[in-house]
Amino acid sequence: GRFEMRSRADDCQMIDRLDEALGALGYRRTAADSTSIRYFRPRPWLRGQEGAIDVAVREHVLEIVGPMGSLRLLQHRMTC
């Protein structure tokens, strides 16, 4: 699945909020640079990086790609 988060606020605040929400869902940041962030939630039934979430970082927009179930939980957590 895929969705975008848009904000007029500081990009760092948006990323901090995303970090917090994904951390609460059991994900941890495994890689990051100025244009992308990768999160992974280790689960014994997932092979390799099946459960990974990739985030493309653009000015005032985060494009989030990952498993549909996890993205639904993330969207719910971000709107509460």
C-alpha angles and dihedrals in degrees: 000000000000139000138162132230115207127190140164087209126094112299090228090059091051091050092047090052090049091048090052094048094047091045089056088053091053098260124133129198110253102172139009142171134160094286105033146027128197126203129189134190110199112223124165094228094055118088119220111321098340091128095048124128118207122200124197110206117214130158107295092344133090115192108203122197126181147100113337095233093052092046091052090052090047093050090050092049093048094052096050 
